[in-house]
Amino acid sequence: MAENEIPDEDLPEQLRIRREKRAGLLEQGIEPYPVSVPRTSSLSHVRSKYAALEIDVATGDIESLTGRIIFKRDTGKLCFATLREGDGTELQAMFSLDKVGETSLDAWKSEIDLGDIVSVTGEIITSKRGELSILANSWKLAAKSLRPLPNDHKPMSEETRVRMRYVDLIVRPEARTNARMRPAVMRSLRETFHSRDYLEVETPMLQVQHGGAAARPFKTLSNAYDMELFLRIAPELFLKRCVVGGIERVFEINRNFRNEGADSSHSPEFAMIESYEAYADWRTKADLARALVQNASMAIFGSHVAKHHDGRESDLGGTWKEISLYDAISDGVGESVTALTPHEELKKIATKLGIKMDPNWITGKLAEEIFEHVTAGKLTEPTFVMGFPIDNAPLVRAHRELPGVVEKWDLYVDGFELATGYSELIDPVIQRERLVEQARLGAKGDVEAMSVDEDFLRAMEFGMPPMGGLGMGVDRLLMALTGLGIRETILFPLVKPEVE
């Protein structure tokens, strides 16, 4: 017995019976997992080709079709099954004694289970009830399923759906729809960028220094270089190097990794789209963000109104609301708060609100936490929150009018942050001062602080044109379009190993 093999007597009955069937097939010289099976067409093509076929018609057309059995009814001389393809298309298969013979029909009844994948060769017909079907002349097992599929009486829990997405895709139409929606959204994003003459690039996931966002990184070790490396938290600093080099409009659809909490809108590994444009600013990038979202909605729904999984609709059309971050704080706490409000005053406000504070929080971080608290769940319609504290945005240009503020916005939809945009800091001297201050914060214990990236600063010293930057969570864009949590928009999100 193999080291990890389970004794037959310990297997649940359904698993044991299916394994016995597999063994029986091998004893007969039948391969339960053949290298190939006959297939001349897809179920979807047959559905389309014969859509107008009338009731009780025999076409004379012979096809070999494949699918997973999701329904099976065995009677004396006539058996029925429903085949399903990966895209969810279904077709009835009929097995009659006079067409396939007694031996083949008996084998179908005894050896084939729900979940098995089969190839059926026969004539395309419509039944006496008008059901488009394949009337089998022969059939062949393509893959034996050793585990039973979930059924309507005992559906999978959300946790099981996430953990066993492959089963979720088999049994739940919504899972298949979501899986196919993502590439359609990605295609729309790329088309929007390409229509604006952006160049798509790829930048390193393994980085010597982490930067481009305030986040705790994952660390790893390179044996070849004998050095510590970081999984990227953002591609920003490399994309800005591209702009220095003359790629004036650049974007990347990237995987980022942040060693932080996981909840309905956060995942340790996630997809993000970042773009930078020379001679643009935060206003330019706000227009781009709106176009990206609205074009994606149009690509999926044919409208700027997103239709969520629960039937709710979300209007993403038109121009979007703008609010000031500090005005929102002031309204929320009932007193005037600005970027110049002292740290101690903000601590008093946070204490009054019951916010649990980290002693490492700087003034800007504290202001943003207060903002999150007082606006939680309120920013449901698309809203640009404008003007963030300068000490918590080390890569962003100072606001041209408001002291202590940078030209940064966050876009909120359905109560969560979807995107962020900036007028980028391009002065290498000020940038060095900002990064040195970040390094000081890191030395004091701030695990999200950036380090001084000398190569990035050297690139800036060659001359970086004025520019605007944009970052948008792809998974969160799917959330805005579907109303689902982040684990449903990611095909295979990170989950803890199952407990034995």
Secondary structure, DSSP 8 states (H G I E B T S, - for coil): --TT---GGGS-HHHHHHHHHHHHHHHTT--SS-S-----S-HHHHHHHTTT--SS-EEEEEEEEEEEEEEEEE-SSEEEEEEE-TTS-EEEEEEEHHHH-HHHHHHHHHH--TT-EEEEEEEEEE-TT--EEEEEEEEEEEE--SS---BTTB---HHHHHHTHHHHHHH-HHHHHHHHHHHHHHHHHHHHHHHTT-EE----SEESS--SSS----EEEETTTTEEEEE-S-SHHHHHHHHHTT--EEEEEEEEE--S--BTTB-SEEEEEEEEEET--HHHHHHHHHHHHHHHHHHHHSSSEEE-TTS-EEE--SS-EEEEHHHHHHHHHTS---TTS-HHHHHHHHHHHT----TT--HHHHHHHHHHHHHTTT--S-EEEEEEEGGG-TTB-B-SSSTTEEEEEEEEETTEEEEEEEEB---HHHHHHHHHHHHHHHHTT-TT-----HHHHHHHHT----EEEEEEEHHHHHHHHH---HHHHSSS--------
